[in-house]
Amino acid sequence: MASVFLLDTNILTYAVDRRDPAKRELALEALAALRENETGAVSTQTLAEFYVSATARIPDPLSLLEAGARLAEIAATFAVHEITLPIVLEAARAAHAHQMSYWDAQVWATAKLNQIPFVLSEDFQGWGSLEGVRCINPLIDGFKLSSLAGP
């Protein structure tokens, strides 16, 4: 099945961060739904950022071994899109044209160039819909992936 939802790093991080149980539960629910309907994707950027976040940026970090195992699990579960030169160039264009950070623009460009209509992230709420890619926050109570796109 084609990728419909590109995961941003913060969704993966909330799934392992115990500071906010409500957000953790919502992140886990979103990941389970994507796993079930096989419409989720990640980028190599997101995988790398997750590893750093999960091992160094949360108060109760994963061990390096556990984080590596989580990376392997995520990569086996979701489609993985590599960061390519066209993505880098499109991200640079978008960062300038839309006044966004380069790293956010790279997430957006990955979705756009891989024809993924939705980015799931707690960030980017100023986007709304940008050149055919819509950013959605799945960490809002009551959010359901089925309301956006069926399996």
C-alpha positions as CSV (number, residue, x, y, z in Angstrom):
1,M,0.0,0.0,0.0
2,A,1.2,3.5,-0.7
3,S,2.4,5.8,2.0
4,V,-0.2,8.3,3.1
5,F,1.3,9.6,6.4
6,L,4.9,10.7,6.9
7,L,5.9,10.6,10.6
8,D,7.9,13.4,12.1
9,T,10.4,12.7,14.8
10,N,8.3,14.1,17.7
11,I,5.6,11.4,17.2
12,L,8.2,8.6,17.4
13,T,9.8,10.3,20.4
14,Y,6.6,10.8,22.4
15,A,6.0,7.0,22.0
16,V,9.1,6.4,24.2
17,D,9.0,9.5,26.4
18,R,7.3,8.9,29.7
19,R,7.0,12.6,30.7
20,D,3.5,13.0,29.2
21,P,1.4,9.9,29.5
22,A,-1.5,11.4,27.5
23,K,0.7,12.3,24.5
24,R,2.6,9.0,24.8
25,E,-0.7,7.1,24.5
26,L,-1.9,9.2,21.5
27,A,1.5,8.6,19.8
28,L,1.3,4.9,20.4
29,E,-2.3,4.8,19.1
30,A,-1.3,6.7,15.9
31,L,1.7,4.3,15.4
32,A,-0.5,1.2,15.9
33,A,-3.1,2.5,13.4
34,L,-0.4,3.2,10.8
35,R,1.1,-0.2,11.4
36,E,-2.3,-1.8,11.0
37,N,-3.3,-0.1,7.8
38,E,0.3,0.0,6.4
39,T,0.1,3.6,5.3
40,G,2.9,5.1,7.4
41,A,6.3,6.2,6.4
42,V,9.5,7.7,7.9
43,S,12.5,9.3,6.4
44,T,16.1,8.6,7.1
45,Q,16.2,12.1,8.6
46,T,13.4,11.2,11.1
47,L,15.2,7.9,12.0
48,A,18.4,9.8,12.8
49,E,16.7,12.5,14.8
50,F,14.7,9.9,16.7
51,Y,17.9,8.1,17.7
52,V,19.4,11.3,19.1
53,S,16.2,12.4,20.8
54,A,15.5,9.0,22.4
55,T,19.1,8.6,23.7
56,A,20.0,12.2,24.7
57,R,17.0,14.6,24.8
58,I,14.5,12.9,27.0
59,P,14.8,12.7,30.8
60,D,14.7,8.9,30.9
61,P,16.6,8.1,27.7
62,L,16.7,4.7,25.9
63,S,20.0,2.9,26.0
64,L,22.0,3.0,22.7
65,L,21.2,-0.7,22.2
66,E,17.5,-0.2,22.9
67,A,17.4,2.8,20.6
68,G,19.1,0.9,17.8
69,A,16.6,-1.9,18.2
70,R,13.7,0.6,18.0
71,L,15.2,2.0,14.8
72,A,15.3,-1.4,13.3
73,E,11.7,-2.0,14.4
74,I,10.5,1.3,12.9
75,A,12.4,0.7,9.7
76,A,10.8,-2.8,9.4
77,T,7.3,-1.5,10.1
78,F,7.1,1.6,7.9
79,A,8.2,2.6,4.4
80,V,11.6,4.4,4.7
81,H,12.3,7.3,2.3
82,E,15.9,8.4,1.9
83,I,17.0,12.0,1.8
84,T,18.1,12.6,-1.7
85,L,19.6,15.6,-3.5
86,P,16.2,16.6,-5.0
87,I,14.8,16.6,-1.5
88,V,17.6,18.7,-0.2
89,L,17.2,21.2,-3.0
90,E,13.4,21.4,-2.6
91,A,13.8,21.8,1.1
92,A,16.2,24.8,0.5
93,R,13.6,26.3,-1.9
94,A,10.8,25.9,0.6
95,A,12.8,27.2,3.6
96,H,13.2,30.4,1.6
97,A,9.9,30.6,-0.1
98,H,7.8,29.7,3.0
99,Q,10.0,31.1,5.8
100,M,10.4,27.7,7.5
101,S,13.4,26.1,9.2
102,Y,15.5,24.0,6.8
103,W,14.9,20.8,8.9
104,D,11.1,21.3,8.8
105,A,11.3,22.0,5.1
106,Q,13.2,18.8,4.6
107,V,10.4,16.8,6.3
108,W,7.9,18.6,4.0
109,A,10.0,18.1,0.9
110,T,10.3,14.4,1.6
111,A,6.5,14.1,1.8
112,K,6.0,16.3,-1.3
113,L,8.5,14.5,-3.6
114,N,7.3,11.1,-2.5
115,Q,3.7,12.1,-3.0
116,I,2.7,11.6,0.7
117,P,-0.3,13.8,1.3
118,F,0.0,14.1,5.2
119,V,2.8,14.8,7.6
120,L,2.0,13.7,11.2
121,S,3.7,16.1,13.6
122,E,3.0,18.2,16.7
123,D,5.0,20.9,14.9
124,F,4.4,22.8,11.7
125,Q,0.9,23.9,12.7
126,G,1.4,27.1,10.8
127,W,1.5,25.0,7.6
128,G,-2.0,23.9,7.2
129,S,-1.7,22.7,3.7
130,L,1.4,23.6,1.7
131,E,1.8,22.8,-1.9
132,G,-0.3,19.6,-1.6
133,V,1.1,18.4,1.8
134,R,-1.0,18.8,4.9
135,C,0.4,18.7,8.4
136,I,-1.8,17.1,11.0
137,N,-1.3,16.8,14.8
138,P,-2.2,13.3,15.9
139,L,-1.6,14.2,19.5
140,I,-4.9,16.0,19.9
141,D,-7.4,14.0,22.0
142,G,-10.0,12.4,19.8
143,F,-7.8,12.3,16.6
144,K,-8.5,9.4,14.3
145,L,-6.4,8.5,11.2
146,S,-9.6,7.1,9.6
147,S,-11.0,10.6,9.5
148,L,-8.3,11.5,6.9
149,A,-7.7,8.5,4.7
150,G,-8.9,4.9,4.8
151,P,-6.7,1.9,4.5
